[in-house]
Amino acid sequence: MSRFRLLPTPEQEEALLAHCRDARYVWNLAVEQQQHWQPGRKAPGYVEQCAQLTEARAEYAWLRAGSQTVQQQALRDFAQAMQNFFNRHASPPDMAQSRCARRVSAGRAEIASRRAARTATFGRVWVPKVGWVRFRMSRPVPEGVKSYRVTRDRAGRWHVVVRARPRPDRRSR
């Protein structure tokens, strides 16, 4: 994984903040649904929650205005956190306290996309409903990019974390 400083315009920053708000809202709904599920019945999984998200997007225009990719990734992250918890690899995912703007520093949103371009000093990543966003090329972008995650730190700086397929280790042969 490689992390780069993202350089959004003010309009793009507003759209990125909206993505983070939507992802936080969907995550909090998943937490609430898990906490209030009736004993003896299995809580809905990722596929059922995505179907519920589709119904909610049809009903609410403000939710429909956001990126479905970002919202579904929040559900995917929650499902993975629950799986890790039940397999005893991690603590429960924020069950005692929901995600709020203060705790996650206004956000993170994962975008599963491979659309990126490079120049000598700057690169660009495609963010749904935002467009191409520039980032500073502080080092070469790894080959075989799988996806990237957009985050904002406590100081208000935006970053893009690029995940790439690991190169095979030729020394082990």
C-alpha positions as a Markdown table, in Angstrom:
| # | Residue | x | y | z |
|---|---|---|---|---|
| 1 | Met | 0.0 | 0.0 | 0.0 |
| 2 | Ser | 1.1 | 3.5 | -0.8 |
| 3 | Arg | -0.3 | 6.7 | 0.6 |
| 4 | Phe | -0.3 | 10.0 | -1.4 |
| 5 | Arg | -1.5 | 13.5 | -0.6 |
| 6 | Leu | -4.8 | 14.2 | -2.4 |
| 7 | Leu | -5.3 | 17.7 | -3.8 |
| 8 | Pro | -9.0 | 18.3 | -4.3 |
| 9 | Thr | -10.6 | 21.5 | -5.4 |
| 10 | Pro | -13.0 | 23.1 | -3.0 |
| 11 | Glu | -16.0 | 21.7 | -4.9 |
| 12 | Gln | -14.4 | 18.2 | -5.0 |
| 13 | Glu | -13.7 | 18.5 | -1.2 |
| 14 | Glu | -17.4 | 19.2 | -0.6 |
| 15 | Ala | -18.3 | 16.1 | -2.6 |
| 16 | Leu | -15.7 | 14.0 | -0.8 |
| 17 | Leu | -17.2 | 15.1 | 2.6 |
| 18 | Ala | -20.6 | 14.1 | 1.3 |
| 19 | His | -19.2 | 10.6 | 0.4 |
| 20 | Cys | -17.8 | 10.3 | 4.0 |
| 21 | Arg | -21.1 | 11.4 | 5.5 |
| 22 | Asp | -23.0 | 8.8 | 3.4 |
| 23 | Ala | -20.6 | 6.0 | 4.3 |
| 24 | Arg | -20.8 | 6.9 | 8.0 |
| 25 | Tyr | -24.6 | 7.0 | 7.8 |
| 26 | Val | -24.8 | 3.5 | 6.2 |
| 27 | Trp | -22.2 | 2.1 | 8.7 |
| 28 | Asn | -24.3 | 3.5 | 11.6 |
| 29 | Leu | -27.4 | 1.9 | 10.2 |
| 30 | Ala | -25.7 | -1.5 | 9.9 |
| 31 | Val | -24.5 | -1.2 | 13.5 |
| 32 | Glu | -28.0 | -0.2 | 14.7 |
| 33 | Gln | -29.5 | -3.1 | 12.8 |
| 34 | Gln | -27.0 | -5.6 | 14.3 |
| 35 | Gln | -27.6 | -4.3 | 17.8 |
| 36 | His | -31.4 | -4.4 | 17.7 |
| 37 | Trp | -31.8 | -7.7 | 15.9 |
| 38 | Gln | -34.1 | -10.2 | 17.6 |
| 39 | Pro | -32.5 | -13.0 | 19.5 |
| 40 | Gly | -32.7 | -16.4 | 17.9 |
| 41 | Arg | -32.7 | -14.9 | 14.4 |
| 42 | Lys | -29.7 | -14.3 | 12.1 |
| 43 | Ala | -29.0 | -10.7 | 11.4 |
| 44 | Pro | -29.0 | -9.7 | 7.7 |
| 45 | Gly | -25.7 | -10.1 | 5.9 |
| 46 | Tyr | -24.1 | -8.1 | 3.2 |
| 47 | Val | -26.3 | -9.2 | 0.3 |
| 48 | Glu | -29.5 | -8.5 | 2.2 |
| 49 | Gln | -28.2 | -5.2 | 3.5 |
| 50 | Cys | -27.3 | -4.2 | -0.1 |
| 51 | Ala | -30.9 | -5.0 | -1.1 |
| 52 | Gln | -32.2 | -2.8 | 1.7 |
| 53 | Leu | -29.8 | 0.0 | 0.6 |
| 54 | Thr | -31.3 | -0.2 | -2.9 |
| 55 | Glu | -34.8 | 0.2 | -1.4 |
| 56 | Ala | -33.7 | 3.1 | 0.8 |
| 57 | Arg | -32.0 | 4.8 | -2.2 |
| 58 | Ala | -35.2 | 4.5 | -4.2 |
| 59 | Glu | -37.1 | 6.2 | -1.3 |
| 60 | Tyr | -34.7 | 9.0 | -0.3 |
| 61 | Ala | -33.4 | 11.4 | -2.9 |
| 62 | Trp | -30.6 | 12.6 | -0.6 |
| 63 | Leu | -29.2 | 9.1 | -0.3 |
| 64 | Arg | -29.7 | 8.4 | -4.0 |
| 65 | Ala | -27.6 | 11.6 | -4.7 |
| 66 | Gly | -24.6 | 9.9 | -3.1 |
| 67 | Ser | -22.3 | 7.3 | -4.6 |
| 68 | Gln | -23.7 | 3.8 | -4.4 |
| 69 | Thr | -20.1 | 2.4 | -4.7 |
| 70 | Val | -19.1 | 4.2 | -1.5 |
| 71 | Gln | -22.3 | 3.2 | 0.4 |
| 72 | Gln | -21.9 | -0.4 | -0.5 |
| 73 | Gln | -18.2 | -0.4 | 0.4 |
| 74 | Ala | -19.3 | 0.8 | 3.9 |
| 75 | Leu | -21.5 | -2.3 | 4.2 |
| 76 | Arg | -18.7 | -4.5 | 2.9 |
| 77 | Asp | -16.4 | -3.1 | 5.5 |
| 78 | Phe | -19.0 | -3.7 | 8.2 |
| 79 | Ala | -19.5 | -7.3 | 7.0 |
| 80 | Gln | -15.8 | -7.9 | 7.1 |
| 81 | Ala | -15.5 | -6.4 | 10.6 |
| 82 | Met | -18.3 | -8.7 | 11.8 |
| 83 | Gln | -16.7 | -11.7 | 10.2 |
| 84 | Asn | -13.3 | -10.9 | 11.8 |
| 85 | Phe | -15.1 | -10.5 | 15.1 |
| 86 | Phe | -16.9 | -13.8 | 14.9 |
| 87 | Asn | -13.7 | -15.6 | 13.8 |
| 88 | Arg | -12.1 | -14.0 | 16.9 |
| 89 | His | -9.5 | -12.0 | 15.0 |
| 90 | Ala | -10.7 | -8.6 | 16.2 |
| 91 | Ser | -12.9 | -6.7 | 18.6 |
| 92 | Pro | -16.5 | -5.9 | 17.7 |
| 93 | Pro | -16.9 | -3.2 | 15.1 |
| 94 | Asp | -17.9 | 0.0 | 16.9 |
| 95 | Met | -20.9 | -1.6 | 18.5 |
| 96 | Ala | -20.9 | 0.4 | 21.7 |
| 97 | Gln | -20.5 | 3.7 | 19.8 |
| 98 | Ser | -21.5 | 4.6 | 16.3 |
| 99 | Arg | -19.2 | 6.3 | 13.8 |
| 100 | Cys | -19.5 | 10.1 | 14.2 |
| 101 | Ala | -17.7 | 12.9 | 12.5 |
| 102 | Arg | -15.6 | 13.7 | 15.6 |
| 103 | Arg | -14.3 | 10.1 | 16.0 |
| 104 | Val | -13.4 | 9.5 | 12.3 |
| 105 | Ser | -12.1 | 12.9 | 11.6 |
| 106 | Ala | -14.7 | 13.5 | 8.9 |
| 107 | Gly | -14.0 | 10.4 | 7.1 |
| 108 | Arg | -12.9 | 7.8 | 4.9 |
| 109 | Ala | -14.5 | 6.2 | 1.9 |
| 110 | Glu | -13.2 | 3.3 | -0.1 |
| 111 | Ile | -13.5 | 3.4 | -3.8 |
| 112 | Ala | -12.9 | 0.1 | -5.6 |
| 113 | Ser | -11.6 | 1.3 | -8.9 |
| 114 | Arg | -8.6 | 1.0 | -11.1 |
| 115 | Arg | -9.0 | 4.3 | -12.9 |
| 116 | Ala | -5.9 | 6.3 | -12.4 |
| 117 | Ala | -3.5 | 8.3 | -14.5 |
| 118 | Arg | 0.0 | 9.7 | -14.0 |
| 119 | Thr | 2.2 | 12.5 | -15.0 |
| 120 | Ala | 5.7 | 13.4 | -13.8 |
| 121 | Thr | 4.6 | 15.2 | -10.7 |
| 122 | Phe | 0.9 | 14.6 | -10.3 |
| 123 | Gly | -1.4 | 11.6 | -10.6 |
| 124 | Arg | -5.1 | 11.5 | -10.8 |
| 125 | Val | -7.7 | 9.1 | -9.4 |
| 126 | Trp | -11.3 | 8.8 | -10.5 |
| 127 | Val | -13.8 | 9.3 | -7.6 |
| 128 | Pro | -17.5 | 8.5 | -8.4 |
| 129 | Lys | -19.7 | 11.6 | -8.6 |
| 130 | Val | -16.6 | 13.8 | -8.0 |
| 131 | Gly | -14.5 | 13.3 | -11.1 |
| 132 | Trp | -10.7 | 13.2 | -11.5 |
| 133 | Val | -8.9 | 14.3 | -8.4 |
| 134 | Arg | -5.2 | 15.1 | -8.4 |
| 135 | Phe | -2.6 | 13.8 | -6.0 |
| 136 | Arg | 1.0 | 14.5 | -5.5 |
| 137 | Met | 3.4 | 11.8 | -6.8 |
| 138 | Ser | 5.8 | 11.7 | -3.9 |
| 139 | Arg | 7.0 | 8.2 | -5.1 |
| 140 | Pro | 6.1 | 5.9 | -8.0 |
| 141 | Val | 2.6 | 4.4 | -7.9 |
| 142 | Pro | 2.9 | 0.6 | -7.6 |
| 143 | Glu | 1.9 | -1.5 | -10.6 |
| 144 | Gly | -1.3 | -3.6 | -10.5 |
| 145 | Val | -3.5 | -1.2 | -8.6 |
| 146 | Lys | -6.6 | -3.0 | -7.2 |
| 147 | Ser | -8.4 | -0.2 | -5.4 |
| 148 | Tyr | -7.8 | 2.9 | -3.4 |
| 149 | Arg | -9.2 | 4.4 | -0.2 |
| 150 | Val | -9.7 | 8.2 | 0.2 |
| 151 | Thr | -9.2 | 9.4 | 3.8 |
| 152 | Arg | -9.0 | 12.7 | 5.6 |
| 153 | Asp | -6.8 | 13.2 | 8.6 |
| 154 | Arg | -7.4 | 15.3 | 11.7 |
| 155 | Ala | -5.7 | 18.3 | 10.2 |
| 156 | Gly | -8.1 | 18.3 | 7.3 |
| 157 | Arg | -5.7 | 16.9 | 4.7 |
| 158 | Trp | -6.9 | 14.4 | 2.2 |
| 159 | His | -5.0 | 11.3 | 1.2 |
| 160 | Val | -5.4 | 8.5 | -1.2 |
| 161 | Val | -4.1 | 5.0 | -0.2 |
| 162 | Val | -3.5 | 2.8 | -3.2 |
| 163 | Arg | -3.7 | -1.0 | -2.8 |
| 164 | Ala | -1.9 | -3.0 | -5.4 |
| 165 | Arg | -1.3 | -6.7 | -6.0 |
| 166 | Pro | 1.9 | -7.8 | -4.4 |
| 167 | Arg | 4.6 | -8.8 | -6.8 |
| 168 | Pro | 5.7 | -12.4 | -6.6 |
| 169 | Asp | 8.9 | -13.0 | -4.5 |
| 170 | Arg | 11.4 | -14.6 | -6.9 |
| 171 | Arg | 13.9 | -15.3 | -4.1 |
| 172 | Ser | 11.7 | -18.1 | -2.6 |
| 173 | Arg | 12.2 | -20.4 | -5.6 |
